[in-house]
Amino acid sequence: MQNRITYAAFWRTGLLCSLFLMAGCSGGGDEAEVSLLPVSGTIMADGQPLADVAITFAPDGDQIGKPAYGRTDASGKYELAFSDGRMGCPPGSYRVIISKFAQPDGSAFPPDVPPEEQTAIGIEHIPPQYSDPTRTKLLAEVTPQGGEFPFEISMK
């Protein structure tokens, strides 16, 4: 009789643990549940638009989450997309990184150049006070309305 109670208790405990694990692992980190807001802007350097520049809004401070990314067009305009490809950015505090890692002459790498070769010959064309995630002082606070975030940087 003692063994049957222990055996039944063992299986009930196992079943309860399984249910808790399934409940804890389902859906909590689903990116589709993240509310995204429209975020756009223009990046200027010394009064001129910066073309083909990457911009990243990386969560800052106590904020946990994934970054949003964008790339400027010929007029320096960008729109952010979330890490899963949907357009927009979650509300919160962000450290902003502006980067142009390209060939020494500033041109983009051809698509057939492998990443390891790009790393070997490419250079960062934006000063580290904007392009280095540990040194940038550019910040943005995305409110529940989203918004327009223009940035003016100095290449000197």
Residue pairs with C-beta under 8 A, 6 or more apart in sequence:
27 33
31 66
31 82
31 83
31 84
32 84
34 65
34 82
34 90
35 90
35 91
36 82
36 86
36 87
36 88
36 89
36 90
37 88
37 89
37 90
37 91
37 142
37 143
37 144
37 145
37 146
37 147
38 79
38 87
38 88
38 146
38 147
39 57
39 68
39 79
39 80
39 88
39 89
39 142
39 146
39 147
39 149
40 70
40 77
40 78
40 79
40 80
40 148
40 149
41 55
41 77
41 78
41 148
41 149
41 150
41 151
42 49
42 72
42 75
42 76
42 77
42 78
42 150
42 151
43 49
43 50
43 53
43 55
43 72
43 76
43 78
43 98
43 150
43 151
43 153
44 50
44 76
44 150
44 151
44 152
44 153
45 152
45 153
45 154
45 155
46 153
46 154
46 155
46 156
47 152
48 76
49 72
49 74
49 75
49 76
49 77
50 72
50 76
50 98
50 100
50 153
51 72
51 73
51 74
51 75
51 76
52 71
52 72
52 100
52 102
52 108
53 71
53 72
53 76
53 78
53 98
53 99
53 100
53 126
54 69
54 70
54 71
54 97
54 98
54 99
54 100
54 101
55 69
55 70
55 71
55 72
55 78
55 80
55 96
55 97
55 98
55 99
55 151
56 67
56 68
56 69
56 70
56 96
56 97
56 99
56 133
57 67
57 68
57 69
57 80
57 89
57 94
57 95
57 96
57 140
57 142
58 67
58 94
58 95
58 96
58 97
58 133
59 65
59 66
59 67
59 92
59 93
59 94
59 95
60 92
60 93
60 94
60 95
60 139
61 93
63 92
63 93
63 94
65 90
65 92
66 82
66 83
67 83
67 94
68 80
68 81
68 82
68 83
68 88
68 89
68 90
68 94
69 80
69 81
69 83
70 78
70 79
70 80
70 81
71 78
72 78
79 87
80 87
80 88
80 89
81 87
81 88
82 88
82 89
82 90
88 146
89 142
89 146
90 142
91 142
91 143
91 144
92 141
92 142
93 139
93 140
93 141
93 142
94 139
94 140
94 141
94 142
95 133
95 136
95 138
95 139
96 136
96 138
96 139
96 140
96 149
96 151
97 130
97 131
97 132
97 133
97 136
97 138
98 126
98 130
98 131
98 136
98 138
98 151
98 153
99 124
99 126
99 130
99 131
100 106
100 124
100 125
100 126
100 131
101 118
101 122
101 123
101 124
101 125
102 108
102 109
102 122
102 123
102 125
103 109
103 121
103 122
103 123
104 121
104 122
104 123
106 125
109 118
109 122
124 131
126 153
126 155
127 153
127 154
127 155
127 156
128 135
129 135
129 136
129 137
130 136
130 138
130 153
138 151
138 153
140 149
